[in-house]
Protein backbone atom coordinates (compact mmCIF):
# COMPACT_ATOMS: atom_id res chain seq x y z
CA UNK A 1 0.00 0.00 0.00
CA UNK A 2 2.95 2.35 0.62
CA UNK A 3 4.18 1.88 -2.95
CA UNK A 4 0.68 2.59 -4.24
CA UNK A 5 0.50 5.80 -2.18
CA UNK A 6 3.91 6.90 -3.44
CA UNK A 7 3.01 6.20 -7.05
CA UNK A 8 -0.30 8.04 -6.69
CA UNK A 9 1.33 11.09 -5.10
CA UNK A 10 4.00 11.19 -7.80
CA UNK A 11 1.45 11.02 -10.62
CA UNK A 12 -0.68 13.72 -8.98
CA UNK A 13 2.44 15.85 -8.56
CA UNK A 14 3.11 15.60 -12.27
CA UNK A 15 -0.41 16.94 -12.92
CA UNK A 16 0.47 19.95 -10.76
CA UNK A 17 3.79 20.45 -12.50
CA UNK A 18 2.20 20.37 -15.95
CA UNK A 19 -0.12 23.23 -14.99
CA UNK A 20 2.43 25.18 -12.94
CA UNK A 21 3.36 28.59 -14.30
CA UNK A 22 0.52 28.69 -16.79
CA UNK A 23 -2.78 30.53 -16.79
CA UNK A 24 -4.91 29.12 -13.98
CA UNK A 25 -8.52 29.40 -12.99
CA UNK A 26 -8.38 30.53 -9.35
CA UNK A 27 -11.31 30.88 -6.95
CA UNK A 28 -11.66 31.61 -3.24
CA UNK A 29 -12.90 29.42 -0.38
CA UNK A 30 -12.79 32.39 1.99
CA UNK A 31 -11.38 35.88 2.13
CA UNK A 32 -7.85 34.75 1.20
CA UNK A 33 -7.93 30.92 0.97
CA UNK A 34 -7.49 29.95 -2.70
CA UNK A 35 -8.37 26.92 -4.76
CA UNK A 36 -7.10 26.37 -8.30
CA UNK A 37 -8.08 24.08 -11.14
CA UNK A 38 -4.87 22.20 -10.36
CA UNK A 39 -6.10 21.38 -6.82
CA UNK A 40 -9.29 19.96 -8.29
CA UNK A 41 -7.59 17.99 -11.06
CA UNK A 42 -5.06 16.48 -8.67
CA UNK A 43 -7.74 15.53 -6.14
CA UNK A 44 -10.03 14.01 -8.77
CA UNK A 45 -7.14 11.88 -10.03
CA UNK A 46 -6.20 10.68 -6.54
CA UNK A 47 -9.75 9.83 -5.49
CA UNK A 48 -10.48 7.99 -8.72
CA UNK A 49 -7.34 5.92 -8.32
CA UNK A 50 -8.13 5.06 -4.69
CA UNK A 51 -11.72 4.17 -5.55
CA UNK A 52 -10.52 1.93 -8.36
CA UNK A 53 -7.98 -0.01 -6.28
CA UNK A 54 -9.53 0.27 -2.82
CA UNK A 55 -13.24 0.83 -3.45
CA UNK A 56 -14.24 0.00 0.12
CA UNK A 57 -11.95 2.56 1.77
CA UNK A 58 -13.14 5.96 3.02
CA UNK A 59 -11.58 9.23 1.89
CA UNK A 60 -11.12 12.61 3.57
CA UNK A 61 -9.96 15.18 1.00
CA UNK A 62 -9.42 18.92 1.29
CA UNK A 63 -11.59 20.03 -1.60
CA UNK A 64 -14.39 17.44 -1.59
CA UNK A 65 -14.53 16.68 2.13
CA UNK A 66 -15.35 13.25 3.53
CA UNK A 67 -16.74 10.35 1.56
CA UNK A 68 -17.42 6.95 3.04
CA UNK A 69 -17.63 3.95 0.78
CA UNK A 70 -19.63 0.87 1.68
CA UNK A 71 -17.65 -1.85 3.38
CA UNK A 72 -14.33 -1.61 5.15
CA UNK A 73 -14.37 1.93 6.56
CA UNK A 74 -11.60 1.03 9.01
CA UNK A 75 -9.26 2.34 6.31
CA UNK A 76 -9.25 6.10 5.67
CA UNK A 77 -7.22 8.06 3.14
CA UNK A 78 -6.45 11.66 4.13
CA UNK A 79 -5.60 13.78 1.10
CA UNK A 80 -4.28 17.23 0.31
CA UNK A 81 -3.94 17.32 -3.49
CA UNK A 82 -2.02 20.61 -3.42
CA UNK A 83 -0.53 21.88 -0.18
CA UNK A 84 0.82 25.36 -0.79
CA UNK A 85 -1.94 26.58 -3.11
CA UNK A 86 -1.15 30.27 -2.61
CA UNK A 87 2.50 29.61 -3.49
CA UNK A 88 1.38 27.64 -6.54
CA UNK A 89 -1.02 30.33 -7.74
CA UNK A 90 1.76 32.93 -7.53
CA UNK A 91 4.34 30.79 -9.33
CA UNK A 92 6.41 30.22 -6.19
CA UNK A 93 7.84 26.66 -6.39
CA UNK A 94 7.09 25.41 -2.89
CA UNK A 95 4.12 23.05 -2.96
CA UNK A 96 3.40 19.34 -2.77
CA UNK A 97 0.94 16.47 -2.80
CA UNK A 98 0.48 14.78 0.56
CA UNK A 99 -1.40 11.58 1.41
CA UNK A 100 -1.84 9.58 4.58
CA UNK A 101 -3.68 6.41 5.54
CA UNK A 102 -5.35 5.67 8.85
CA UNK A 103 -6.21 2.14 9.92
CA UNK A 104 -8.66 1.97 12.82
CA UNK A 105 -7.81 5.58 13.65
CA UNK A 106 -4.03 5.08 13.66
CA UNK A 107 -1.73 6.64 11.08
CA UNK A 108 0.07 3.84 9.26
CA UNK A 109 1.31 5.39 5.99
CA UNK A 110 2.31 8.92 5.04
CA UNK A 111 3.65 10.30 1.77
CA UNK A 112 4.58 13.83 0.69
CA UNK A 113 5.82 14.47 -2.82
CA UNK A 114 7.46 17.72 -3.95
CA UNK A 115 7.35 17.66 -7.76
CA UNK A 116 9.58 20.70 -8.27
CA UNK A 117 12.51 18.94 -6.57
CA UNK A 118 11.39 15.38 -7.33
CA UNK A 119 11.57 14.57 -3.61
CA UNK A 120 9.44 11.76 -2.22
CA UNK A 121 9.14 11.71 1.56
CA UNK A 122 7.50 8.59 2.95
CA UNK A 123 6.86 6.75 6.19
CA UNK A 124 5.25 3.51 7.28
CA UNK A 125 4.34 2.69 10.84
CA UNK A 126 7.22 0.81 12.56
CA UNK A 127 9.29 0.90 9.34
CA UNK A 128 10.91 4.33 9.55
CA UNK A 129 10.89 7.38 7.29
CA UNK A 130 12.66 7.96 4.01
CA UNK A 131 13.52 10.53 1.36
CA UNK A 132 13.73 9.10 -2.16
CA UNK A 133 13.92 5.63 -0.58
CA UNK A 134 16.88 6.49 1.67
CA UNK A 135 16.29 6.41 5.46
CA UNK A 136 16.13 9.76 7.24
CA UNK A 137 16.31 10.89 10.85
CA UNK A 138 15.55 14.12 12.65
CA UNK A 139 18.37 16.52 13.47
CA UNK A 140 20.63 16.23 16.50
CA UNK A 141 20.39 19.91 17.48
CA UNK A 142 20.11 20.05 21.25
CA UNK A 143 19.37 23.71 21.98
CA UNK A 144 16.66 26.03 20.73
CA UNK A 145 19.25 28.79 20.39
CA UNK A 146 21.03 26.73 17.72
CA UNK A 147 17.87 25.67 15.91
CA UNK A 148 16.32 26.63 12.61
CA UNK A 149 12.54 26.59 12.95
CA UNK A 150 9.64 26.85 10.54
CA UNK A 151 6.05 27.97 10.92
CA UNK A 152 3.02 29.24 9.06
CA UNK A 153 0.10 31.54 9.70
CA UNK A 154 -3.57 30.50 9.61
CA UNK A 155 -6.04 32.08 7.22
CA UNK A 156 -8.07 33.18 10.25
CA UNK A 157 -5.94 35.90 11.81
CA UNK A 158 -8.30 36.67 14.67
CA UNK A 159 -5.48 35.86 17.11
CA UNK A 160 -2.85 37.79 15.14
CA UNK A 161 -1.44 39.62 18.18
CA UNK A 162 -0.73 36.33 19.97
CA UNK A 163 0.60 34.81 16.74
CA UNK A 164 2.95 37.77 16.30
CA UNK A 165 4.15 37.54 19.90
CA UNK A 166 4.87 33.83 19.50
CA UNK A 167 6.73 34.40 16.26
CA UNK A 168 8.79 37.15 17.86
CA UNK A 169 9.71 34.93 20.82
CA UNK A 170 10.97 32.16 18.58
CA UNK A 171 12.73 34.64 16.31
CA UNK A 172 14.82 35.96 19.21
CA UNK A 173 15.39 32.60 20.91
CA UNK A 174 16.37 30.49 17.89
CA UNK A 175 19.00 30.78 15.19
CA UNK A 176 16.43 31.40 12.45
CA UNK A 177 12.75 31.06 11.61
CA UNK A 178 11.40 30.35 8.13
CA UNK A 179 7.90 30.60 6.67
CA UNK A 180 7.55 28.59 3.43
CA UNK A 181 3.76 28.30 2.99
CA UNK A 182 3.44 24.50 2.95
CA UNK A 183 2.96 22.75 6.29
CA UNK A 184 3.35 19.32 4.70
CA UNK A 185 6.79 20.20 3.31
CA UNK A 186 7.75 21.87 6.60
CA UNK A 187 6.98 18.70 8.55
CA UNK A 188 8.81 16.53 6.03
CA UNK A 189 11.84 18.79 6.44
CA UNK A 190 11.71 18.35 10.21
CA UNK A 191 11.63 14.58 9.68
CA UNK A 192 14.74 14.65 7.49
CA UNK A 193 16.64 17.12 9.67
CA UNK A 194 16.51 20.24 7.51
CA UNK A 195 14.46 22.01 10.17
CA UNK A 196 14.71 21.37 13.90
CA UNK A 197 11.19 22.39 14.91
CA UNK A 198 7.76 23.46 13.69
CA UNK A 199 4.66 25.05 15.18
CA UNK A 200 1.44 26.29 13.62
CA UNK A 201 -2.21 26.99 14.36
CA UNK A 202 -5.30 26.62 12.20
CA UNK A 203 -4.18 23.47 10.38
CA UNK A 204 -6.35 20.65 9.05
CA UNK A 205 -5.76 16.89 9.25
CA UNK A 206 -4.77 16.69 5.58
CA UNK A 207 -2.05 19.29 6.18
CA UNK A 208 -0.28 17.32 8.88
CA UNK A 209 -1.24 13.63 8.79
CA UNK A 210 1.65 12.39 6.65
CA UNK A 211 4.19 14.68 8.32
CA UNK A 212 3.27 13.65 11.85
CA UNK A 213 3.89 10.00 11.00
CA UNK A 214 7.18 10.86 9.28
CA UNK A 215 8.45 12.77 12.30
CA UNK A 216 7.50 10.00 14.70
CA UNK A 217 9.15 7.39 12.49
CA UNK A 218 12.26 9.57 12.07
CA UNK A 219 12.77 9.76 15.83
CA UNK A 220 11.17 13.13 16.51
CA UNK A 221 8.13 14.21 18.47
CA UNK A 222 4.78 15.78 17.59
CA UNK A 223 2.36 17.05 20.19
CA UNK A 224 -0.25 19.61 21.08
CA UNK A 225 0.94 22.87 22.62
CA UNK A 226 0.11 21.38 26.04
CA UNK A 227 2.44 18.46 25.37
CA UNK A 228 -0.28 15.83 24.90
CA UNK A 229 0.03 13.26 22.14
CA UNK A 230 -0.79 14.84 18.82
CA UNK A 231 -4.32 14.56 17.46
CA UNK A 232 -4.38 15.52 13.79
CA UNK A 233 -8.02 16.58 14.14
CA UNK A 234 -7.31 19.01 16.98
CA UNK A 235 -4.76 21.75 16.17
CA UNK A 236 -2.53 23.55 17.00
CA UNK A 237 0.57 21.42 16.58
CA UNK A 238 4.19 21.48 17.66
CA UNK A 239 6.76 19.13 16.13
CA UNK A 240 10.51 18.84 16.59
CA UNK A 241 13.53 16.60 16.73
CA UNK A 242 12.47 15.87 20.29
CA UNK A 243 15.57 17.42 21.81
CA UNK A 244 14.25 20.99 21.68
CA UNK A 245 10.60 20.09 22.24
CA UNK A 246 10.44 21.10 25.88
CA UNK A 247 11.94 24.52 25.09
CA UNK A 248 9.44 25.04 22.29
CA UNK A 249 6.49 24.07 24.47
CA UNK A 250 7.74 26.41 27.16
CA UNK A 251 7.34 29.32 24.77
CA UNK A 252 4.06 28.15 23.29
CA UNK A 253 2.52 27.73 26.73
CA UNK A 254 3.55 31.14 28.05
CA UNK A 255 3.06 33.59 25.18
N, C-alpha and C positions, 0 to 999 in steps of 0.2 A: 504493500500500500504506500510506503514511503516513495518508492520509485515512481509510482503512478502520480503522486502529489507533485514530485519534482518535475516530471515531464509535463504535467498540466500547467504548473506555474511558468515553466520555461516557454511553452507555446503561447500562453496568455501574454507573457512579457513581450514576445515577438509581435503580437497584435498591437501592443502599446507603442513599440518602437517604430512600427510601420507608419503610425499616425503622428508620431512625435515631430514637432516642428512645422507641421502643416496647418492648414486652416481647419479649425475645430468648431463644432457647435457646442457652445458652453451655456449651461443654465445654472440657476441658483436653487439650493435647498433651504436657504436661509438668507440672512443679510449678506454674509460673506462666504458661506460654504458652497463650493462649486461642484458641479458634476459635468463631465464631458461625454461626448459620444464614445470616447475611448473607454471610459469606465464601464459604460453599458455593454459595449462589444466584448470586452474582456470578461465581464461577469456572465454574460449570456453563453460564451464559449465554455467557461468553467462549469457552470451549472449543467449545461447539456452533456458535457463529458462525464460528470459525476452521475447524473441520472441514467446515462447509458450503461456505465460499468457498475454502479452501485445504486440501483433504482429504489432500494428499500431504505437508504440512508436519508437523514434529515439534513437540511442546509440552512445556515444563517449567513446571509450575505448583506453587504452594506447597502446596496442600492435597492434590492428587492425584498429585504427583510427575511423573515423566517418562513420556511416551507417544510412541512412534515410529510414524508411519503408514508404510504401504508407499509406496515411490516416492522423491520428491525430499527426502531428509532433510538436504540441505545448508541448508535453511531451518529455523530453530528459533525458536519463540515462547517468551519467558520472561515468566511472568505472576505478579503478586501481585494477587489480586482485591480485597484489603482490607489495605493497609499502614497500621498504626496500630490494630490490632484491640482492644488494651486501652483505648485512648482511646475507640474506638467503643462498646465494651461499657459504659463508664462515662458515656456521653453527652457526652464532651469532643469538640468539633468540629474535630479535627485528624486527618484520615485521607484516603486516596486510593485510586485504582486506578492501577496502573502496569504497563505492557507494554513489552517490547522485542523486537526481532527480530535474530537473528544470521543472517548468510549466510556459509557456509564458515568459521564460527568468529569472524567479525568483526561487531561491533555496527553495524547500519546504520540502525535506526529505534528511537526511544525516545519514549514518551508517558507522562505522569503527569497525571491529572485529579483535581482537588480539587472535589468536588461542592458542598461547603458554601460555597465562594467562587466557584464556576463559573469556575475557572481551569484552562486547558488548557496545560500545558507540553509542548513537542514538539521533537524534533530529528531530522534526517536527515543521514547521513554526507555531508560536504562541502557541505551546504546550510544550515548554521547552526542555531541554536536559537531558539525563539520562545515567547512567552506570549500566548495568545489571538490568535495569528497575527501578532503584532508582534515583530520581532527583539529579542533580548536579548543582553547581554554581561555578563561577570563584573565585579565591582567594580574600582575603581582604587586601593583601599587598599594602601599600600606597606609598612606596618609592622605587625607583630603587635600592638604596643601600642595601635594605633588600630583594631584589628579586632573585629568581633563574630563569634564562632564558635558552632558548634552541634555537639552530639554526642548519643550515646545509650549505653545500657548493655545488654550482652548478657543473655539469660536465664540463662546459665551464669555465675555470679559467683564461680567458683573462683579467679579472679585479682583479686578485688575490692580488695586492698590496692594493687596496681599501678594498677588502674583509678582508684582514688581519688587516688593520687599524681599521675597524669597529669592528671586533672581539675583538681586543685589548682594544678598548674604553669600550665596554660592560664588558669585563673581569675585568677591574679596577674599574668600576663604579657600579657593581652589587655584590651580595653575591657570585654567582657562575654562570657559563655558561656550559651547557651540549651540546653534539652533538651525537645524537642517530642513525641517518641514516634513519629515517622514518618521513617525514613531517606530514603524516596523524596521526600517533601516537602522535607526538609532539603537534599538534593542539588539539587533544582530551584531552591531559593532561593539556593544558591551560584551556580548558572548565571545567574540573573537579577540577581545583585548584592545581594540582601537580606542574605545572610550572606557573609562573606569566606573562611571555611574550615570544614572538617568533618573529624572523625575518628571512627572507631568500630570495635569488634571484634565478632566473633560474627555477622556479617551473612551473608546468603545471596545467591546471584546475582539472584534476583527482587527483592530489596530495592534493589539498586544499579545494575542493568543500564541502565535508561533514564537515570538520573541521571548516570552516568559519561559516556555519549555526549553528553548535554546540556552538561555542563561542558566537555568537549573542544571541542564545536562553538561554545561561547560564549567560547572563548579562555582557559579555565582549565586546570588540571592535576589529574589523578587518578593516584595511585600507591600502591604498598605503603608500609609504614613505612620500608623500606630505601631507597626512592626508585626502585625498579624500576617499569617500566610496569605499570599496574594489570591484574590478572587477577581478573575478577568471581567466579571459582570458588575464589579463595584469599585470604580476608580475613586481616588487617585492612586497612582502607582509609584513606587520607588524600586529601582533595580541597580545592582552594582556587582563588583567582583567579590563582594562579601566582606572584604577587609576594611572597606571604608563605609560600610553600611550604617554602623552605629553613629558615626559622625554625621552622615547625611540625615538620618532620622532625627538626630538632635536638633538640627536646623529646621527641618520640616515641622517638627512638633512645637517649636517655640516662636516661629515667625507669626 
